[in-house]
Amino acid sequence: RYDFFYLPRDVKFRANLGYAFINFLTPEDAAAFSAEMNGYRFSGSGSTKACAVVPAHVQGLTNNLAAFKRTEVMRSSRKPYFSSGVNV
């Protein structure tokens, strides 16, 4: 379970940039995601890269919201997903 998700995209090449930011609701949610996705390889992507799950420098919904409010992406059509009830 999560309340924040952002997958940056390259609009020119119509592809993601190879990383994402996710804020999980509990440490257990983060651990379950890490156990499932760390080392995962996306079939059909044409890449041999494996997913690496690492903690972000910014932690928590409020801190992510504050950090992203200062960025250009918040003034574009590619905004991050925030759970319902969050004003962006």
N, CA, C and O atoms as CSV, one atom per row, in Angstrom:
chain,resi,resn,atom,element,x,y,z
A,1,ARG,N,N,0.843,-1.176,0.000
A,1,ARG,CA,C,0.000,0.000,0.000
A,1,ARG,C,C,0.885,1.235,0.000
A,1,ARG,O,O,1.914,1.263,0.675
A,2,TYR,N,N,0.495,2.252,-0.749
A,2,TYR,CA,C,1.287,3.467,-0.864
A,2,TYR,C,C,0.366,4.675,-1.006
A,2,TYR,O,O,-0.809,4.545,-1.347
A,3,ASP,N,N,0.924,5.846,-0.739
A,3,ASP,CA,C,0.145,7.075,-0.878
A,3,ASP,C,C,0.814,8.077,-1.811
A,3,ASP,O,O,0.306,9.181,-2.008
A,4,PHE,N,N,1.942,7.698,-2.378
A,4,PHE,CA,C,2.660,8.561,-3.305
A,4,PHE,C,C,3.390,7.678,-4.300
A,4,PHE,O,O,4.041,6.705,-3.918
A,5,PHE,N,N,3.280,8.023,-5.589
A,5,PHE,CA,C,3.972,7.276,-6.639
A,5,PHE,C,C,4.340,8.237,-7.754
A,5,PHE,O,O,3.501,9.006,-8.224
A,6,TYR,N,N,5.593,8.192,-8.176
A,6,TYR,CA,C,6.024,9.020,-9.302
A,6,TYR,C,C,7.013,8.226,-10.150
A,6,TYR,O,O,8.056,7.794,-9.658
A,7,LEU,N,N,6.682,8.039,-11.418
A,7,LEU,CA,C,7.532,7.368,-12.397
A,7,LEU,C,C,7.865,8.390,-13.475
A,7,LEU,O,O,7.056,8.617,-14.374
A,8,PRO,N,N,9.045,9.014,-13.404
A,8,PRO,CA,C,9.394,10.023,-14.407
A,8,PRO,C,C,9.455,9.431,-15.806
A,8,PRO,O,O,9.896,8.300,-16.005
A,9,ARG,N,N,8.998,10.229,-16.777
A,9,ARG,CA,C,8.970,9.781,-18.172
A,9,ARG,C,C,9.719,10.752,-19.063
A,9,ARG,O,O,9.753,11.957,-18.814
A,10,ASP,N,N,10.312,10.204,-20.098
A,10,ASP,CA,C,10.936,10.994,-21.147
A,10,ASP,C,C,9.861,11.183,-22.222
A,10,ASP,O,O,9.506,10.236,-22.923
A,11,VAL,N,N,9.349,12.403,-22.346
A,11,VAL,CA,C,8.248,12.629,-23.276
A,11,VAL,C,C,8.684,12.471,-24.721
A,11,VAL,O,O,7.881,12.079,-25.568
A,12,LYS,N,N,9.938,12.767,-25.016
A,12,LYS,CA,C,10.423,12.641,-26.385
A,12,LYS,C,C,10.434,11.177,-26.833
A,12,LYS,O,O,9.993,10.854,-27.936
A,13,PHE,N,N,10.939,10.303,-25.972
A,13,PHE,CA,C,11.054,8.889,-26.333
A,13,PHE,C,C,9.885,8.046,-25.823
A,13,PHE,O,O,9.823,6.843,-26.074
A,14,ARG,N,N,8.955,8.688,-25.103
A,14,ARG,CA,C,7.763,8.022,-24.593
A,14,ARG,C,C,8.113,6.759,-23.805
A,14,ARG,O,O,7.553,5.685,-24.025
A,15,ALA,N,N,9.059,6.930,-22.880
A,15,ALA,CA,C,9.509,5.823,-22.045
A,15,ALA,C,C,9.821,6.360,-20.649
A,15,ALA,O,O,10.062,7.555,-20.475
A,16,ASN,N,N,9.814,5.477,-19.668
A,16,ASN,CA,C,10.186,5.931,-18.326
A,16,ASN,C,C,11.701,6.088,-18.248
A,16,ASN,O,O,12.434,5.601,-19.109
A,17,LEU,N,N,12.155,6.769,-17.211
A,17,LEU,CA,C,13.583,7.034,-17.061
A,17,LEU,C,C,14.309,5.944,-16.283
A,17,LEU,O,O,15.517,6.040,-16.068
A,18,GLY,N,N,13.597,4.926,-15.867
A,18,GLY,CA,C,14.245,3.795,-15.223
A,18,GLY,C,C,14.274,3.851,-13.707
A,18,GLY,O,O,14.970,3.060,-13.071
A,19,TYR,N,N,13.531,4.771,-13.125
A,19,TYR,CA,C,13.439,4.826,-11.672
A,19,TYR,C,C,12.087,5.385,-11.279
A,19,TYR,O,O,11.392,5.995,-12.093
A,20,ALA,N,N,11.718,5.174,-10.024
A,20,ALA,CA,C,10.439,5.663,-9.513
A,20,ALA,C,C,10.594,6.024,-8.045
A,20,ALA,O,O,11.521,5.576,-7.370
A,21,PHE,N,N,9.670,6.842,-7.568
A,21,PHE,CA,C,9.590,7.186,-6.152
A,21,PHE,C,C,8.248,6.679,-5.634
A,21,PHE,O,O,7.201,6.981,-6.207
A,22,ILE,N,N,8.283,5.909,-4.550
A,22,ILE,CA,C,7.064,5.366,-3.949
A,22,ILE,C,C,7.155,5.587,-2.446
A,22,ILE,O,O,8.174,5.270,-1.832
A,23,ASN,N,N,6.097,6.129,-1.853
A,23,ASN,CA,C,6.032,6.259,-0.401
A,23,ASN,C,C,5.028,5.236,0.120
A,23,ASN,O,O,3.831,5.340,-0.151
A,24,PHE,N,N,5.511,4.260,0.858
A,24,PHE,CA,C,4.661,3.205,1.391
A,24,PHE,C,C,4.033,3.646,2.703
A,24,PHE,O,O,4.589,4.475,3.423
A,25,LEU,N,N,2.869,3.083,3.006
A,25,LEU,CA,C,2.142,3.461,4.219
A,25,LEU,C,C,2.805,2.948,5.489
A,25,LEU,O,O,2.747,3.604,6.529
A,26,THR,N,N,3.434,1.779,5.413
A,26,THR,CA,C,4.076,1.202,6.589
A,26,THR,C,C,5.435,0.607,6.192
A,26,THR,O,O,5.665,0.314,5.018
A,27,PRO,N,N,6.322,0.431,7.159
A,27,PRO,CA,C,7.585,-0.260,6.857
A,27,PRO,C,C,7.350,-1.677,6.322
A,27,PRO,O,O,8.130,-2.170,5.508
A,28,GLU,N,N,6.291,-2.320,6.773
A,28,GLU,CA,C,5.975,-3.662,6.282
A,28,GLU,C,C,5.590,-3.643,4.803
A,28,GLU,O,O,5.948,-4.552,4.054
A,29,ASP,N,N,4.862,-2.605,4.382
A,29,ASP,CA,C,4.515,-2.467,2.955
A,29,ASP,C,C,5.786,-2.288,2.127
A,29,ASP,O,O,5.921,-2.876,1.054
A,30,ALA,N,N,6.708,-1.483,2.625
A,30,ALA,CA,C,7.972,-1.253,1.916
A,30,ALA,C,C,8.790,-2.541,1.849
A,30,ALA,O,O,9.371,-2.855,0.809
A,31,ALA,N,N,8.837,-3.282,2.945
A,31,ALA,CA,C,9.598,-4.534,2.972
A,31,ALA,C,C,9.014,-5.565,2.014
A,31,ALA,O,O,9.758,-6.272,1.335
A,32,ALA,N,N,7.681,-5.656,1.955
A,32,ALA,CA,C,7.027,-6.608,1.042
A,32,ALA,C,C,7.330,-6.246,-0.406
A,32,ALA,O,O,7.621,-7.126,-1.216
A,33,PHE,N,N,7.265,-4.966,-0.739
A,33,PHE,CA,C,7.583,-4.517,-2.096
A,33,PHE,C,C,9.034,-4.844,-2.429
A,33,PHE,O,O,9.328,-5.368,-3.504
A,34,SER,N,N,9.936,-4.534,-1.508
A,34,SER,CA,C,11.353,-4.789,-1.737
A,34,SER,C,C,11.620,-6.270,-1.957
A,34,SER,O,O,12.379,-6.637,-2.854
A,35,ALA,N,N,11.002,-7.126,-1.144
A,35,ALA,CA,C,11.192,-8.570,-1.282
A,35,ALA,C,C,10.716,-9.068,-2.642
A,35,ALA,O,O,11.314,-9.975,-3.221
A,36,GLU,N,N,9.654,-8.484,-3.142
A,36,GLU,CA,C,9.076,-8.915,-4.428
A,36,GLU,C,C,9.815,-8.325,-5.627
A,36,GLU,O,O,9.994,-9.005,-6.637
A,37,MET,N,N,10.243,-7.071,-5.527
A,37,MET,CA,C,10.747,-6.367,-6.701
A,37,MET,C,C,12.269,-6.247,-6.796
A,37,MET,O,O,12.791,-6.048,-7.893
A,38,ASN,N,N,12.988,-6.361,-5.690
A,38,ASN,CA,C,14.441,-6.225,-5.755
A,38,ASN,C,C,15.017,-7.366,-6.584
A,38,ASN,O,O,14.844,-8.536,-6.241
A,39,GLY,N,N,15.690,-7.034,-7.654
A,39,GLY,CA,C,16.245,-8.026,-8.577
A,39,GLY,C,C,15.306,-8.433,-9.702
A,39,GLY,O,O,15.694,-9.205,-10.579
A,40,TYR,N,N,14.071,-7.925,-9.693
A,40,TYR,CA,C,13.081,-8.272,-10.716
A,40,TYR,C,C,13.519,-7.750,-12.084
A,40,TYR,O,O,14.038,-6.640,-12.203
A,41,ARG,N,N,13.304,-8.556,-13.094
A,41,ARG,CA,C,13.588,-8.150,-14.486
A,41,ARG,C,C,12.260,-8.081,-15.239
A,41,ARG,O,O,11.459,-9.015,-15.199
A,42,PHE,N,N,12.045,-6.968,-15.917
A,42,PHE,CA,C,10.794,-6.746,-16.644
A,42,PHE,C,C,10.884,-7.389,-18.020
A,42,PHE,O,O,11.620,-6.918,-18.886
A,43,SER,N,N,10.134,-8.460,-18.215
A,43,SER,CA,C,10.149,-9.141,-19.507
A,43,SER,C,C,9.507,-8.258,-20.565
A,43,SER,O,O,8.569,-7.510,-20.287
A,44,GLY,N,N,10.018,-8.355,-21.763
A,44,GLY,CA,C,9.461,-7.587,-22.868
A,44,GLY,C,C,9.933,-6.145,-22.922
A,44,GLY,O,O,9.491,-5.382,-23.781
A,45,SER,N,N,10.822,-5.762,-22.021
A,45,SER,CA,C,11.278,-4.365,-22.013
A,45,SER,C,C,12.465,-4.145,-22.937
A,45,SER,O,O,12.797,-3.005,-23.263
A,46,GLY,N,N,13.104,-5.223,-23.357
A,46,GLY,CA,C,14.277,-5.082,-24.207
A,46,GLY,C,C,15.531,-4.733,-23.414
A,46,GLY,O,O,16.569,-4.427,-24.001
A,47,SER,N,N,15.446,-4.776,-22.104
A,47,SER,CA,C,16.579,-4.434,-21.247
A,47,SER,C,C,16.963,-5.637,-20.393
A,47,SER,O,O,16.111,-6.447,-20.028
A,48,THR,N,N,18.238,-5.745,-20.080
A,48,THR,CA,C,18.703,-6.807,-19.192
A,48,THR,C,C,18.856,-6.307,-17.757
A,48,THR,O,O,19.275,-7.063,-16.879
A,49,LYS,N,N,18.525,-5.056,-17.517
A,49,LYS,CA,C,18.673,-4.472,-16.184
A,49,LYS,C,C,17.690,-5.098,-15.201
A,49,LYS,O,O,16.596,-5.520,-15.576
A,50,ALA,N,N,18.099,-5.148,-13.946
A,50,ALA,CA,C,17.245,-5.660,-12.875
A,50,ALA,C,C,16.864,-4.513,-11.952
A,50,ALA,O,O,17.624,-3.559,-11.781
A,51,CYS,N,N,15.695,-4.614,-11.367
A,51,CYS,CA,C,15.191,-3.610,-10.444
A,51,CYS,C,C,16.032,-3.624,-9.164
A,51,CYS,O,O,16.357,-4.688,-8.639
A,52,ALA,N,N,16.378,-2.442,-8.674
A,52,ALA,CA,C,17.083,-2.304,-7.395
A,52,ALA,C,C,16.240,-1.401,-6.502
A,52,ALA,O,O,15.955,-0.260,-6.867
A,53,VAL,N,N,15.846,-1.892,-5.354
A,53,VAL,CA,C,15.010,-1.129,-4.426
A,53,VAL,C,C,15.919,-0.532,-3.356
A,53,VAL,O,O,16.617,-1.259,-2.650
A,54,VAL,N,N,15.906,0.792,-3.241
A,54,VAL,CA,C,16.717,1.490,-2.236
A,54,VAL,C,C,15.874,2.583,-1.579
A,54,VAL,O,O,15.004,3.164,-2.227
A,55,PRO,N,N,16.125,2.867,-0.298
A,55,PRO,CA,C,15.388,3.949,0.368
A,55,PRO,C,C,15.744,5.302,-0.252
A,55,PRO,O,O,16.890,5.542,-0.631
A,56,ALA,N,N,14.759,6.164,-0.348
A,56,ALA,CA,C,14.975,7.514,-0.885
A,56,ALA,C,C,15.477,8.436,0.214
A,56,ALA,O,O,15.343,8.148,1.403
A,57,HIS,N,N,16.060,9.555,-0.212
A,57,HIS,CA,C,16.511,10.569,0.751
A,57,HIS,C,C,15.315,11.252,1.400
A,57,HIS,O,O,15.374,11.626,2.572
A,58,VAL,N,N,14.231,11.415,0.648
A,58,VAL,CA,C,13.017,12.060,1.167
A,58,VAL,C,C,12.050,10.971,1.589
A,58,VAL,O,O,11.719,10.090,0.795
A,59,GLN,N,N,11.595,11.023,2.826
A,59,GLN,CA,C,10.701,10.006,3.358
A,59,GLN,C,C,9.402,10.645,3.836
A,59,GLN,O,O,9.423,11.734,4.409
A,60,GLY,N,N,8.266,9.976,3.604
A,60,GLY,CA,C,6.971,10.435,4.092
A,60,GLY,C,C,6.189,11.221,3.067
A,60,GLY,O,O,6.767,11.931,2.243
A,61,LEU,N,N,4.870,11.098,3.114
A,61,LEU,CA,C,3.990,11.784,2.167
A,61,LEU,C,C,4.154,13.299,2.242
A,61,LEU,O,O,4.278,13.956,1.209
A,62,THR,N,N,4.155,13.853,3.438
A,62,THR,CA,C,4.255,15.305,3.588
A,62,THR,C,C,5.571,15.820,3.022
A,62,THR,O,O,5.593,16.840,2.333
A,63,ASN,N,N,6.656,15.131,3.303
A,63,ASN,CA,C,7.960,15.564,2.794
A,63,ASN,C,C,8.053,15.416,1.276
A,63,ASN,O,O,8.643,16.268,0.610
A,64,ASN,N,N,7.478,14.346,0.722
A,64,ASN,CA,C,7.474,14.188,-0.738
A,64,ASN,C,C,6.647,15.283,-1.396
A,64,ASN,O,O,7.051,15.847,-2.412
A,65,LEU,N,N,5.498,15.581,-0.819
A,65,LEU,CA,C,4.653,16.647,-1.359
A,65,LEU,C,C,5.402,17.976,-1.346
A,65,LEU,O,O,5.383,18.710,-2.334
A,66,ALA,N,N,6.050,18.285,-0.245
A,66,ALA,CA,C,6.810,19.534,-0.140
A,66,ALA,C,C,7.950,19.570,-1.155
A,66,ALA,O,O,8.182,20.603,-1.782
A,67,ALA,N,N,8.656,18.472,-1.323
A,67,ALA,CA,C,9.778,18.420,-2.262
A,67,ALA,C,C,9.312,18.577,-3.705
A,67,ALA,O,O,9.939,19.292,-4.487
A,68,PHE,N,N,8.216,17.915,-4.060
A,68,PHE,CA,C,7.751,17.960,-5.446
A,68,PHE,C,C,7.019,19.260,-5.775
A,68,PHE,O,O,6.966,19.646,-6.943
A,69,LYS,N,N,6.461,19.937,-4.790
A,69,LYS,CA,C,5.783,21.212,-5.066
A,69,LYS,C,C,6.734,22.242,-5.648
A,69,LYS,O,O,6.304,23.168,-6.334
A,70,ARG,N,N,8.013,22.089,-5.382
A,70,ARG,CA,C,9.015,23.045,-5.864
A,70,ARG,C,C,9.553,22.683,-7.250
A,70,ARG,O,O,10.459,23.354,-7.746
A,71,THR,N,N,9.023,21.652,-7.877
A,71,THR,CA,C,9.583,21.192,-9.143
A,71,THR,C,C,8.679,21.532,-10.334
A,71,THR,O,O,7.484,21.785,-10.185
A,72,GLU,N,N,9.281,21.527,-11.484
A,72,GLU,CA,C,8.563,21.810,-12.732
A,72,GLU,C,C,7.494,20.757,-13.010
A,72,GLU,O,O,6.459,21.066,-13.600
A,73,VAL,N,N,7.737,19.519,-12.590
A,73,VAL,CA,C,6.785,18.448,-12.892
A,73,VAL,C,C,5.405,18.733,-12.296
A,73,VAL,O,O,4.398,18.285,-12.846
A,74,MET,N,N,5.342,19.460,-11.197
A,74,MET,CA,C,4.048,19.776,-10.582
A,74,MET,C,C,3.260,20.797,-11.399
A,74,MET,O,O,2.058,20.967,-11.194
A,75,ARG,N,N,3.931,21.467,-12.312
A,75,ARG,CA,C,3.251,22.433,-13.178
A,75,ARG,C,C,3.018,21.849,-14.575
A,75,ARG,O,O,2.740,22.576,-15.529
A,76,SER,N,N,3.136,20.530,-14.672
A,76,SER,CA,C,2.963,19.865,-15.962
A,76,SER,C,C,1.819,18.859,-15.873
A,76,SER,O,O,1.152,18.746,-14.845
A,77,SER,N,N,1.607,18.140,-16.957
A,77,SER,CA,C,0.564,17.107,-16.978
A,77,SER,C,C,1.097,15.770,-16.471
A,77,SER,O,O,0.374,14.774,-16.500
A,78,ARG,N,N,2.343,15.727,-16.008
A,78,ARG,CA,C,2.967,14.477,-15.557
A,78,ARG,C,C,3.147,14.455,-14.045
A,78,ARG,O,O,4.163,13.971,-13.547
A,79,LYS,N,N,2.175,14.973,-13.321
A,79,LYS,CA,C,2.260,15.045,-11.861
A,79,LYS,C,C,2.352,13.662,-11.231
A,79,LYS,O,O,1.851,12.686,-11.788
A,80,PRO,N,N,3.001,13.579,-10.054
A,80,PRO,CA,C,2.996,12.321,-9.304
A,80,PRO,C,C,1.593,11.981,-8.831
A,80,PRO,O,O,0.720,12.846,-8.766
A,81,TYR,N,N,1.386,10.713,-8.502
A,81,TYR,CA,C,0.122,10.280,-7.916
A,81,TYR,C,C,0.196,10.502,-6.409
A,81,TYR,O,O,1.154,10.086,-5.758
A,82,PHE,N,N,-0.806,11.149,-5.869
A,82,PHE,CA,C,-0.959,11.273,-4.417
A,82,PHE,C,C,-2.301,10.652,-4.055
A,82,PHE,O,O,-3.253,10.715,-4.832
A,83,SER,N,N,-2.370,10.046,-2.863
A,83,SER,CA,C,-3.615,9.428,-2.442
A,83,SER,C,C,-4.717,10.473,-2.339
A,83,SER,O,O,-4.441,11.671,-2.283
A,84,SER,N,N,-5.953,10.022,-2.316
A,84,SER,CA,C,-7.079,10.944,-2.264
A,84,SER,C,C,-7.017,11.805,-1.015
A,84,SER,O,O,-6.564,11.361,0.040
A,85,GLY,N,N,-7.470,13.016,-1.144
A,85,GLY,CA,C,-7.480,13.941,-0.014
A,85,GLY,C,C,-6.252,14.810,0.081
A,85,GLY,O,O,-6.171,15.660,0.968
A,86,VAL,N,N,-5.288,14.623,-0.808
A,86,VAL,CA,C,-4.059,15.427,-0.778
A,86,VAL,C,C,-4.213,16.558,-1.786
A,86,VAL,O,O,-4.503,16.311,-2.957
A,87,ASN,N,N,-4.025,17.779,-1.345
A,87,ASN,CA,C,-4.084,18.932,-2.228
A,87,ASN,C,C,-2.722,19.178,-2.853
A,87,ASN,O,O,-1.735,19.372,-2.143
A,88,VAL,N,N,-2.664,19.171,-4.201
A,88,VAL,CA,C,-1.392,19.438,-4.886
A,88,VAL,C,C,-1.471,20.700,-5.690
A,88,VAL,O,O,-0.495,21.084,-6.334
